């Protein structure tokens, strides 16, 4: 910024206390004559707009200091437009080329019937306990939890289900390519999360051609359920173990549905979340800042 070598500053924001840093950066950039774009990378803005707390006030200050604001989900876009802002743009995340390469290089892998996969941080807010409850009473399934798990969370799971967990495999963290391979081998991918922005794990599972069950939070509805119910995924209410249980049973038993979901999500990734497509949209947004 000091050398005046740039026209636009693209600032990504995770909200919360980092908003103070965002405001300082935006003020500095404006003093240097830069156009400022803020990219909100979280999905809590609709809830914050209702709470009207300190974070919401800071978000509004950030927006007023920005020439363009990019958001990752439709609910956030609608909230900010309803708040009277005119310079809001929605932009999807792209699927990483490494994911597509791993998928292309592992076409020999086969799906394992009745294998359920969860990947991510193994914490309560990802809906892990509801997933365990939903799966614990389903016969002949194998649930794999892939991702970082704390000793406390592991202890809590063991205290609930004891040692009789032949249906459950807690894998811990795996190399990135191995996670994608697990997606290629699962019968159903499940992410029953409570809150999200634009979860890359959903993009990755779509690229891997998974039948997906998730919750209608953050950008997930627009990723899996935008056009018609059930076309790209199955959505259940967050924190509702019974709905999740029913959705898993129904999806496991419906080969036609699984095939439809798998085919549709792979097409959707190529048509909507391809890196070239998102990059072209981002270039257009940057150019619009300078006009």
Backbone bond lengths (Angstrom), bond angles and torsions (degrees), N, CA, C in turn:
res aa  C-N    CA-C-N  psi(-1)  N-CA   C-N-CA  omega(-1)  CA-C   N-CA-C  phi
1 X - - - 1.457 - - 1.525 110.74 -
2 X 1.323 116.86 -37.68 1.467 120.22 -177.18 1.519 112.07 -64.54
3 X 1.339 117.27 -30.93 1.462 121.24 -177.87 1.526 113.23 -89.46
4 X 1.323 116.58 1.26 1.465 121.44 179.24 1.530 112.55 53.56
5 X 1.331 116.21 41.98 1.461 120.93 -176.91 1.528 113.08 -93.12
6 X 1.319 117.26 -4.65 1.464 120.06 -173.24 1.525 110.94 -127.77
7 X 1.310 114.55 157.65 1.467 121.35 178.25 1.524 112.38 -102.37
8 X 1.336 115.75 -32.57 1.466 120.89 -174.57 1.527 109.56 -132.32
9 X 1.315 116.68 136.68 1.462 121.84 171.05 1.523 108.40 -104.94
10 X 1.338 116.59 120.90 1.467 122.55 177.24 1.527 106.94 -101.78
11 X 1.328 115.81 109.88 1.467 121.92 -175.03 1.525 109.22 -110.82
12 X 1.329 117.58 118.86 1.465 120.31 175.21 1.519 109.35 -88.26
13 X 1.321 116.02 144.90 1.464 120.63 -175.16 1.520 110.89 -133.98
14 X 1.325 115.34 136.00 1.465 121.42 175.10 1.523 111.73 -103.67
15 X 1.342 116.65 5.56 1.457 120.40 178.44 1.507 113.31 75.09
16 X 1.321 116.03 -159.58 1.465 123.65 179.20 1.536 110.78 55.75
17 X 1.324 118.00 -139.67 1.465 121.18 -175.06 1.521 112.81 -66.91
18 X 1.336 117.01 -22.06 1.465 119.13 179.27 1.523 111.91 -66.76
19 X 1.331 117.78 -12.61 1.465 120.68 177.17 1.527 111.59 -62.71
20 X 1.331 117.26 -30.02 1.466 119.83 175.91 1.526 110.21 -63.13
21 X 1.332 116.53 -41.85 1.462 121.36 176.16 1.517 110.45 -64.32
22 X 1.336 116.79 -41.46 1.464 120.93 179.86 1.530 111.10 -59.08
23 X 1.322 116.04 -44.63 1.465 120.43 -178.84 1.528 110.39 -63.07
24 X 1.332 116.69 -43.42 1.462 120.35 179.01 1.526 111.19 -62.03
25 X 1.342 116.75 -43.55 1.464 121.10 179.80 1.527 111.11 -64.82
26 X 1.314 116.85 -41.65 1.456 120.77 -179.28 1.526 111.50 -65.11
27 X 1.299 116.83 -42.01 1.465 119.90 178.56 1.523 110.60 -63.63
28 X 1.321 117.17 -41.40 1.457 121.42 179.18 1.530 110.48 -63.73
29 X 1.325 115.96 -44.21 1.459 119.99 -179.10 1.529 111.51 -63.95
30 X 1.306 116.41 -41.22 1.463 119.72 -179.72 1.522 111.02 -65.42
31 X 1.327 117.11 -36.17 1.471 119.98 176.86 1.531 110.84 -63.35
32 X 1.330 116.28 -29.53 1.464 121.01 179.21 1.530 112.35 -86.92
33 X 1.316 116.73 -0.10 1.450 120.58 177.68 1.518 114.56 82.95
34 X 1.325 116.74 16.06 1.462 120.25 179.62 1.524 111.03 -84.04
35 X 1.322 115.52 144.45 1.455 120.21 167.65 1.528 107.68 -76.49
36 X 1.309 116.88 142.03 1.468 120.89 -171.58 1.524 111.20 -120.22
37 X 1.315 115.05 127.78 1.456 122.46 176.21 1.521 108.43 -119.54
38 X 1.325 115.93 128.39 1.465 120.77 176.79 1.523 108.58 -111.14
39 X 1.327 115.56 132.55 1.461 123.31 -177.88 1.530 107.95 -113.97
40 X 1.323 117.36 101.19 1.467 121.24 178.95 1.524 109.05 -76.00
41 X 1.320 116.08 119.03 1.463 121.98 -173.57 1.527 111.95 -106.27
42 X 1.311 117.28 30.17 1.459 120.72 -179.74 1.527 108.60 -142.08
43 X 1.333 116.08 163.75 1.459 120.03 -172.17 1.516 115.61 -114.07
44 X 1.341 117.39 21.43 1.469 119.58 -174.65 1.526 114.06 -93.03
45 X 1.314 117.91 -0.99 1.459 119.98 -173.21 1.531 113.33 -61.34
46 X 1.343 120.41 -40.52 1.476 118.01 176.78 1.527 113.18 -57.78
47 X 1.329 117.26 -40.34 1.465 120.45 178.47 1.530 111.02 -68.84
48 X 1.329 116.46 -40.46 1.461 120.53 -179.64 1.523 111.87 -65.16
49 X 1.341 116.37 -32.52 1.466 119.70 179.45 1.526 111.45 -65.64
50 X 1.327 116.01 -26.42 1.477 120.74 177.43 1.525 109.96 -81.48
51 X 1.320 116.24 -39.79 1.471 120.83 -178.40 1.530 112.31 -69.53
52 X 1.343 116.05 -32.22 1.476 121.32 -179.17 1.529 111.45 54.73
53 X 1.314 117.06 41.78 1.461 120.73 -177.03 1.530 110.63 -92.57
54 X 1.320 116.40 -169.70 1.460 121.67 -177.38 1.528 112.26 -61.15
55 X 1.335 116.36 -35.26 1.457 119.24 -178.97 1.527 110.62 -67.60
56 X 1.308 117.01 -40.00 1.462 121.00 177.26 1.525 111.01 -61.69
57 X 1.328 116.79 -40.15 1.467 120.20 179.04 1.525 111.05 -64.97
58 X 1.331 116.80 -39.87 1.461 120.01 178.17 1.530 111.34 -67.92
59 X 1.332 116.70 -38.51 1.470 120.45 177.20 1.518 110.16 -59.32
60 X 1.324 116.96 -42.55 1.458 120.13 178.73 1.526 111.65 -63.68
61 X 1.306 116.69 -36.83 1.469 119.60 178.00 1.524 110.34 -66.69
62 X 1.329 116.79 -41.65 1.466 121.37 177.15 1.531 110.21 -60.37
63 X 1.323 116.56 -44.60 1.465 120.80 -179.19 1.527 110.83 -61.73
64 X 1.328 116.80 -42.68 1.470 119.98 -178.54 1.525 112.03 -67.11
65 X 1.322 117.45 -25.59 1.463 121.38 179.06 1.530 112.40 -84.71
66 X 1.322 117.30 -7.35 1.462 121.95 -173.40 1.530 111.11 -102.94
67 X 1.328 115.67 144.45 1.454 120.76 175.05 1.532 111.24 -81.67
68 X 1.319 115.94 -26.74 1.461 121.14 177.94 1.531 108.24 -149.00
69 X 1.336 115.90 141.54 1.461 121.50 179.03 1.521 108.65 -123.15
70 X 1.327 116.21 125.57 1.460 122.09 179.41 1.522 108.97 -106.64
71 X 1.329 116.82 132.10 1.464 122.04 178.12 1.525 108.60 -124.23
72 X 1.328 116.44 161.81 1.461 120.55 -170.84 1.523 114.08 -107.08
73 X 1.336 117.93 -4.09 1.464 118.40 -179.20 1.521 110.75 -143.52
74 X 1.321 115.29 156.06 1.458 122.01 -175.19 1.530 112.51 -65.31
75 X 1.336 117.41 -37.21 1.471 119.62 -178.77 1.522 110.96 -63.29
76 X 1.334 117.77 -41.02 1.465 120.97 177.72 1.520 110.44 -65.58
77 X 1.324 116.51 -43.93 1.472 120.71 177.94 1.531 110.55 -57.07
78 X 1.326 116.93 -49.85 1.469 120.74 -178.55 1.529 111.29 -62.31
79 X 1.328 116.44 -38.57 1.472 120.55 179.98 1.517 110.96 -62.40
80 X 1.323 116.99 -46.52 1.463 120.44 -176.46 1.528 111.86 -73.06
81 X 1.324 116.82 -34.93 1.466 119.53 174.89 1.526 109.76 -64.52
82 X 1.333 116.31 -41.58 1.469 120.62 178.37 1.520 112.21 -64.74
83 X 1.337 115.70 -26.90 1.463 120.51 178.15 1.529 112.06 -78.32
84 X 1.329 117.09 -2.22 1.457 121.11 174.56 1.509 115.89 102.60
85 X 1.320 117.89 2.15 1.465 120.18 -178.85 1.529 110.49 -83.03
86 X 1.330 115.59 140.31 1.464 121.63 -176.28 1.533 112.91 -107.73
87 X 1.322 117.69 -11.96 1.465 120.41 -171.81 1.533 111.83 -107.68
88 X 1.328 115.97 39.87 1.459 122.54 -179.38 1.529 109.95 -102.50
89 X 1.322 116.87 136.23 1.459 122.83 178.58 1.528 108.77 -131.66
90 X 1.311 116.85 136.66 1.465 120.90 174.95 1.520 109.51 -96.56
91 X 1.331 116.48 131.83 1.461 121.51 178.94 1.520 108.68 -137.36
92 X 1.326 116.52 125.98 1.462 121.34 178.05 1.526 110.85 -72.82
93 X 1.320 116.11 158.83 1.461 120.94 168.58 1.526 108.97 -79.08
94 X 1.334 118.24 148.04 1.461 120.27 174.08 1.523 111.25 -89.57
95 X 1.310 116.51 157.25 1.458 120.41 172.40 1.523 107.57 -80.78
96 X 1.326 116.96 138.10 1.459 121.69 -176.58 1.528 110.69 -68.03
97 X 1.332 118.22 135.66 1.471 120.39 177.92 1.528 113.02 -55.40
98 X 1.339 117.55 -31.34 1.465 120.62 178.98 1.521 111.13 -60.52
99 X 1.326 116.78 -35.45 1.460 120.80 179.14 1.520 110.16 -64.60
100 X 1.326 115.90 -48.77 1.470 120.19 -179.44 1.522 111.17 -62.84
101 X 1.331 116.36 -36.32 1.466 120.03 178.57 1.523 111.02 -66.23
102 X 1.341 116.30 -43.05 1.465 120.23 178.90 1.520 110.89 -63.71
103 X 1.320 116.65 -41.82 1.468 120.84 177.81 1.521 110.11 -61.12
104 X 1.335 116.62 -46.43 1.468 120.69 -177.66 1.523 111.99 -64.16
105 X 1.335 117.10 -31.95 1.466 121.30 -176.32 1.526 113.59 -86.72
106 X 1.338 116.96 -0.84 1.468 119.25 -176.07 1.537 111.37 -131.34
107 X 1.310 115.75 40.71 1.454 120.66 -179.85 1.531 112.68 -70.59
108 X 1.331 116.25 -10.93 1.464 119.58 179.74 1.524 112.43 -81.69
109 X 1.337 117.37 -9.73 1.461 120.24 179.72 1.528 109.66 -73.63
110 X 1.325 115.58 145.82 1.465 120.94 -178.94 1.522 110.70 -119.81
111 X 1.300 115.92 149.16 1.468 120.78 -179.12 1.532 110.14 -75.15
112 X 1.310 114.33 140.68 1.465 121.87 -178.78 1.529 108.33 -98.02
113 X 1.291 116.28 117.57 1.461 120.95 -175.42 1.522 111.02 -58.78
114 X 1.337 115.20 134.91 1.469 124.34 177.12 1.526 113.36 67.97
115 X 1.335 117.61 17.31 1.468 119.43 175.34 1.522 109.10 -93.33
116 X 1.332 115.73 122.63 1.457 123.19 -179.77 1.522 107.90 -104.07
117 X 1.332 116.60 134.97 1.459 120.87 -178.13 1.521 111.27 -122.39
118 X 1.332 114.61 133.67 1.467 122.35 167.76 1.516 107.04 -121.85
119 X 1.340 117.72 133.80 1.455 120.48 172.04 1.522 109.31 -130.22
120 X 1.323 115.26 142.41 1.459 121.47 -177.58 1.507 109.88 139.85
121 X 1.326 116.43 -175.20 1.452 119.47 174.88 1.529 108.94 -67.19
122 X 1.308 115.84 127.92 1.467 120.42 -177.51 1.522 107.81 -83.94
123 X 1.332 115.15 83.57 1.463 122.57 -177.54 1.524 108.78 -134.17
124 X 1.327 115.77 164.09 1.459 120.93 -176.33 1.519 112.00 -59.85
125 X 1.338 117.83 -40.91 1.457 120.63 -174.73 1.527 113.32 -70.68
126 X 1.308 117.36 -8.84 1.464 120.37 171.77 1.529 111.30 -89.63
127 X 1.331 116.80 3.91 1.457 120.79 177.74 1.515 114.24 78.88
128 X 1.332 116.03 21.09 1.463 119.77 -175.66 1.524 112.12 -63.90
129 X 1.319 117.66 -41.74 1.463 119.27 -178.08 1.529 111.44 -66.69
130 X 1.333 116.85 -38.14 1.463 120.06 175.63 1.529 110.61 -65.32
131 X 1.316 116.35 -37.56 1.468 119.99 178.76 1.519 110.71 -65.26
132 X 1.317 117.36 -42.58 1.458 120.85 177.79 1.526 111.08 -63.35
133 X 1.323 115.86 -43.51 1.469 119.72 178.60 1.521 110.88 -62.46
134 X 1.343 116.15 -42.50 1.462 120.30 -178.33 1.520 111.72 -65.02
135 X 1.332 116.99 -36.68 1.468 120.82 -175.09 1.521 113.44 -86.75
136 X 1.316 117.08 -22.54 1.469 120.48 -172.00 1.522 113.53 -62.87
137 X 1.330 117.29 -23.19 1.472 120.29 -178.11 1.527 112.54 -108.80
138 X 1.331 116.85 14.02 1.473 120.43 177.99 1.524 108.40 -100.63
139 X 1.313 116.28 126.38 1.467 120.98 -177.85 1.528 111.22 -73.44
140 X 1.319 114.16 147.49 1.472 122.38 168.63 1.526 114.02 60.34
141 X 1.334 116.84 35.64 1.453 118.54 174.55 1.525 109.82 -115.80
142 X 1.320 114.08 164.02 1.461 120.63 176.04 1.528 107.07 -133.43
143 X 1.311 117.33 115.92 1.458 123.49 -179.47 1.520 109.55 -101.27
144 X 1.328 116.44 125.23 1.459 121.95 177.74 1.521 109.08 -112.37
145 X 1.343 116.15 124.20 1.459 122.21 174.27 1.520 107.69 -103.48
146 X 1.322 117.00 115.49 1.456 121.96 -178.39 1.522 108.50 -115.34
147 X 1.323 116.86 122.06 1.454 120.86 179.17 1.515 111.54 144.71
148 X 1.306 114.99 169.95 1.470 120.59 -178.02 1.528 110.85 -62.39
149 X 1.317 115.67 134.61 1.462 121.25 176.92 1.519 108.93 -135.22
150 X 1.322 116.75 133.62 1.459 120.79 -179.95 1.529 109.99 -80.63
151 X 1.332 117.40 157.09 1.464 119.90 176.22 1.524 112.68 -56.78
152 X 1.342 117.08 -36.56 1.466 120.38 179.94 1.525 111.48 -65.37
153 X 1.334 116.35 -41.72 1.463 119.39 179.68 1.520 110.30 -68.05
154 X 1.313 116.93 -40.40 1.464 120.76 177.79 1.518 110.58 -61.75
155 X 1.329 115.88 -42.03 1.462 120.71 179.37 1.525 111.27 -64.60
156 X 1.345 116.78 -39.08 1.466 120.34 179.71 1.528 110.61 -65.08
157 X 1.316 116.66 -42.72 1.470 120.28 178.57 1.521 110.28 -62.65
158 X 1.323 117.17 -44.09 1.464 121.37 -179.40 1.526 111.41 -66.23
159 X 1.335 116.97 -33.86 1.465 119.58 179.44 1.516 112.01 -69.21
160 X 1.348 116.73 -28.58 1.465 120.90 -179.76 1.528 111.29 -82.12
161 X 1.341 116.58 -42.99 1.462 120.51 -170.49 1.526 113.57 -109.00
162 X 1.325 116.61 -4.35 1.460 119.76 175.36 1.515 112.28 63.85
163 X 1.300 115.25 -153.22 1.467 120.94 -176.16 1.533 112.83 -93.65
164 X 1.329 117.19 -9.53 1.465 121.00 -178.52 1.522 109.61 -86.57
165 X 1.323 116.25 72.03 1.459 120.76 -176.36 1.529 110.50 -128.49
166 X 1.315 115.92 49.66 1.464 119.72 177.62 1.526 111.47 -64.28
167 X 1.333 117.25 -21.21 1.458 122.85 -179.91 1.529 112.13 -84.49
168 X 1.352 116.74 -8.35 1.463 121.52 -173.14 1.520 110.64 -120.66
169 X 1.330 115.88 134.27 1.465 121.70 175.69 1.525 108.71 -129.19
170 X 1.327 115.99 115.93 1.466 121.64 177.94 1.528 107.62 -97.89
171 X 1.319 116.15 107.27 1.468 121.30 -169.61 1.519 113.68 -90.40
172 X 1.334 117.41 -20.96 1.455 119.03 -172.78 1.520 110.41 72.88
173 X 1.326 116.09 -162.17 1.460 120.52 -178.30 1.527 111.34 -77.52
174 X 1.322 115.69 141.79 1.458 122.69 177.43 1.523 109.37 -127.42
175 X 1.337 118.13 156.32 1.465 120.17 173.11 1.525 110.73 -55.89
176 X 1.329 115.45 149.10 1.463 121.75 -173.34 1.525 112.43 -53.92
177 X 1.320 117.47 -48.30 1.461 120.17 -178.93 1.522 111.92 -62.93
178 X 1.331 116.77 -32.95 1.462 120.26 178.47 1.527 111.29 -69.07
179 X 1.342 116.21 -32.30 1.470 119.58 176.22 1.527 110.03 -63.54
180 X 1.325 116.64 -43.48 1.466 120.25 178.93 1.524 110.01 -64.02
181 X 1.322 117.45 -38.32 1.468 120.65 177.42 1.526 110.73 -63.03
182 X 1.336 117.26 -39.18 1.468 120.09 176.44 1.527 110.39 -61.06
183 X 1.331 116.25 -37.81 1.464 120.01 177.45 1.526 111.10 -63.97
184 X 1.308 116.51 -36.72 1.461 121.23 179.75 1.529 112.36 -69.33
185 X 1.333 116.51 -20.80 1.465 120.32 -176.35 1.521 113.94 -102.49
186 X 1.321 118.39 -10.86 1.470 119.11 -175.66 1.525 111.29 -80.29
187 X 1.299 116.00 155.14 1.462 122.07 174.96 1.523 109.57 -79.90
188 X 1.346 115.97 -42.93 1.466 122.00 177.81 1.529 108.63 -139.22
189 X 1.323 116.20 138.65 1.467 121.49 171.19 1.522 107.85 -101.42
190 X 1.342 116.63 132.50 1.469 120.56 -176.38 1.523 110.50 -127.67
191 X 1.325 116.02 128.62 1.466 122.45 174.18 1.528 108.35 -132.82
192 X 1.342 117.96 88.47 1.471 120.69 -176.27 1.530 112.69 -89.48
193 X 1.314 116.79 49.66 1.462 124.06 -170.93 1.527 112.74 -70.60
194 X 1.330 115.21 153.15 1.469 121.10 179.13 1.528 111.93 -83.72
195 X 1.326 117.06 -35.76 1.462 121.53 -175.62 1.519 109.80 -150.83
196 X 1.320 116.87 143.74 1.467 121.60 -179.52 1.521 109.66 -153.13
197 X 1.321 114.97 164.02 1.451 121.37 165.47 1.517 107.26 -97.87
198 X 1.329 115.12 -97.06 1.460 121.50 175.25 1.521 106.08 -125.75
199 X 1.327 118.15 90.41 1.464 121.08 -170.21 1.529 113.39 -70.21
200 X 1.330 115.38 116.73 1.464 119.71 178.94 1.516 111.86 -62.99
201 X 1.340 116.79 -27.34 1.458 119.29 -179.14 1.530 111.05 -64.30
202 X 1.322 117.48 -29.41 1.467 120.12 174.81 1.526 109.80 -70.79
203 X 1.331 116.91 -42.73 1.462 120.25 176.22 1.527 110.84 -58.34
204 X 1.331 115.77 -44.50 1.463 120.78 -178.60 1.525 111.31 -63.43
205 X 1.326 116.05 -42.90 1.465 119.18 179.80 1.525 111.30 -69.49
206 X 1.322 117.19 -30.47 1.472 120.21 173.97 1.523 110.22 -66.05
207 X 1.335 116.12 -45.69 1.464 120.18 179.58 1.520 111.37 -61.37
208 X 1.349 115.47 -31.88 1.468 120.30 177.95 1.522 112.33 -80.99
209 X 1.319 117.23 0.08 1.463 121.09 176.58 1.511 114.02 71.54
210 X 1.331 116.64 37.18 1.471 120.27 -178.49 1.528 111.61 -83.80
211 X 1.324 115.43 149.13 1.460 121.00 161.26 1.520 105.72 -78.54
212 X 1.329 117.35 124.05 1.468 121.51 -167.77 1.521 110.72 -118.39
213 X 1.343 114.90 135.81 1.464 122.36 169.18 1.519 107.10 -118.51
214 X 1.341 116.35 129.31 1.464 119.19 179.87 1.524 109.30 -150.58
215 X 1.321 116.20 -163.40 1.460 122.40 -176.39 1.528 109.93 -121.35
216 X 1.334 118.47 154.22 1.467 121.39 -175.70 1.528 112.52 -84.17
217 X 1.323 116.88 64.28 1.464 121.53 179.84 1.528 109.01 -123.63
218 X 1.353 116.05 152.96 1.450 120.81 179.81 1.521 110.97 56.77
219 X 1.339 115.35 -135.16 1.465 121.06 -177.83 1.522 112.92 -87.87
220 X 1.325 117.89 -0.21 1.464 120.04 -175.14 1.529 112.87 -59.06
221 X 1.347 119.96 -40.97 1.471 118.04 178.52 1.529 113.18 -59.15
222 X 1.332 117.74 -40.46 1.460 119.01 -179.55 1.528 111.32 -72.84
223 X 1.335 117.08 -23.67 1.465 120.34 178.21 1.525 111.45 -78.49
224 X 1.343 116.96 -37.41 1.459 120.36 -170.01 1.526 115.07 -116.09
225 X 1.317 117.67 -13.78 1.463 116.99 -168.69 1.518 112.13 -146.30
226 X 1.333 117.50 29.47 1.454 119.30 -172.28 1.521 113.39 -77.51
227 X 1.318 117.12 -37.74 1.457 119.83 -171.59 1.521 113.27 -90.40
228 X 1.337 116.15 -48.96 1.449 119.53 178.19 1.527 108.48 -157.48
229 X 1.307 115.85 149.60 1.470 121.22 -172.54 1.523 111.77 -58.42
230 X 1.315 115.53 127.36 1.447 120.90 173.32 1.506 115.95 83.30
231 X 1.338 118.57 1.45 1.462 119.33 -175.11 1.526 112.50 -72.97
232 X 1.323 116.81 -39.44 1.454 120.62 -176.79 1.526 113.08 -113.01
233 X 1.284 117.74 -13.16 1.450 121.25 -179.91 1.515 110.44 -177.94
234 X 1.308 115.53 173.33 1.472 122.18 178.72 1.525 107.53 -112.13
235 X 1.325 117.09 125.80 1.457 121.80 -179.25 1.522 110.35 -109.68
236 X 1.332 115.19 136.56 1.466 121.87 176.92 1.524 109.00 -128.59
237 X 1.277 115.97 158.84 1.463 121.85 179.92 1.529 110.59 -63.66
238 X 1.322 116.85 134.64 1.464 120.74 177.68 1.524 110.05 -62.65
239 X 1.331 116.71 144.39 1.467 125.20 177.65 1.531 112.41 64.96
240 X 1.327 117.06 24.19 1.459 120.78 179.56 1.530 108.32 -118.71
241 X 1.321 115.67 92.69 1.461 121.16 -175.76 1.525 112.45 -64.78
242 X 1.334 117.24 -33.55 1.466 120.01 -178.89 1.524 111.33 -68.28
243 X 1.332 116.81 -44.16 1.465 119.58 176.14 1.516 111.00 -60.82
244 X 1.322 115.82 -41.50 1.455 120.68 179.98 1.523 110.70 -63.85
245 X 1.324 116.05 -43.91 1.466 122.09 176.85 1.527 110.93 -55.91
246 X 1.331 116.19 -48.78 1.467 120.69 -178.57 1.530 111.32 -64.27
247 X 1.337 116.04 -40.98 1.463 120.01 -178.75 1.523 111.36 -64.90
248 X 1.338 116.87 -39.91 1.463 120.70 179.17 1.526 110.44 -64.77
249 X 1.333 116.65 -47.18 1.467 120.46 179.75 1.527 110.90 -60.75
250 X 1.342 116.35 -46.76 1.460 120.19 -177.35 1.525 111.46 -64.40
251 X 1.313 116.81 -40.30 1.463 120.37 -177.93 1.518 111.14 -72.84
252 X 1.331 117.03 -41.32 1.465 120.07 177.65 1.527 111.29 -57.74
253 X 1.318 116.38 -37.53 1.461 120.47 -174.68 1.514 114.86 -87.58
254 X 1.328 117.61 0.00 1.461 120.35 -175.41 1.524 109.61 -118.35
255 X 1.325 116.59 89.58 1.461 121.40 -177.23 1.526 111.62 -64.13
256 X 1.319 116.86 -33.90 1.462 119.86 179.47 1.528 110.72 -66.22
257 X 1.322 116.95 -41.94 1.460 121.32 178.44 1.528 110.45 -63.74
258 X 1.331 116.91 -46.70 1.462 120.07 -179.90 1.523 111.05 -59.19
259 X 1.320 116.46 -42.85 1.461 120.34 179.75 1.532 111.20 -63.16
260 X 1.324 116.24 -41.50 1.466 120.94 179.68 1.529 110.37 -64.19
261 X 1.331 116.31 -46.97 1.461 120.24 -179.58 1.515 111.15 -61.02
262 X 1.320 117.18 -44.42 1.463 121.46 -177.85 1.521 111.34 -62.91
263 X 1.312 116.65 -45.15 1.463 119.72 179.87 1.525 111.88 -65.52
264 X 1.321 116.53 -41.41 1.456 120.62 -175.46 1.523 112.93 -69.32
265 X 1.348 117.01 -39.97 1.466 117.73 -178.21 1.522 111.45 -69.13
266 X 1.332 117.25 -33.94 1.461 119.26 177.61 1.530 110.74 -64.83
267 X 1.326 117.05 -41.07 1.463 120.00 177.12 1.522 111.01 -65.91
268 X 1.332 116.28 -39.06 1.463 120.89 -177.85 1.528 111.27 -64.67
269 X 1.307 117.41 -39.28 1.469 120.91 178.21 1.521 110.10 -60.43
270 X 1.316 116.72 -46.12 1.463 120.67 -178.02 1.520 112.43 -68.67
271 X 1.321 116.80 -34.37 1.458 120.57 -175.79 1.524 113.26 -84.58
272 X 1.333 116.73 -28.34 1.468 118.84 -170.95 1.524 114.09 -120.89
273 X 1.318 118.22 -32.56 1.464 120.28 -171.67 1.526 113.22 -114.10
274 X 1.304 117.15 15.47 1.454 121.38 176.29 1.532 110.13 -64.78
275 X 1.331 117.64 140.71 1.459 122.29 -176.97 1.529 111.94 -56.73
276 X 1.331 118.20 -41.64 1.463 120.88 -179.03 1.525 111.51 -62.36
277 X 1.330 116.06 -38.78 1.464 120.21 -179.43 1.526 110.52 -67.03
278 X 1.325 116.88 -46.90 1.464 120.61 -178.93 1.528 110.18 -66.95
279 X 1.328 117.64 -39.64 1.466 121.20 179.61 1.531 110.60 -61.87
280 X 1.313 117.39 -41.54 1.459 121.06 178.53 1.527 110.95 -61.95
281 X 1.325 116.58 -41.64 1.467 120.56 178.41 1.522 111.27 -65.23
282 X 1.345 116.18 -39.13 1.457 119.95 179.81 1.530 110.93 -65.87
283 X 1.323 117.54 -40.98 1.462 120.70 176.72 1.526 111.19 -58.71
284 X 1.337 115.50 -41.72 1.472 120.13 178.84 1.515 110.33 -62.51
285 X 1.329 117.64 -40.14 1.469 121.34 179.49 1.524 110.18 -64.78
286 X 1.340 117.14 -45.85 1.470 120.19 178.12 1.529 111.28 -58.77
287 X 1.332 115.57 -44.90 1.466 119.42 -179.77 1.519 112.04 -62.70
288 X 1.332 116.38 -35.51 1.466 119.91 -179.41 1.529 111.57 -67.01
289 X 1.330 116.92 -25.45 1.465 120.15 179.32 1.521 111.86 -68.52
290 X 1.316 116.64 -27.36 1.466 120.07 -174.60 1.518 113.09 -91.83
291 X 1.338 116.26 -3.62 1.476 119.00 -178.83 1.513 111.36 -87.25
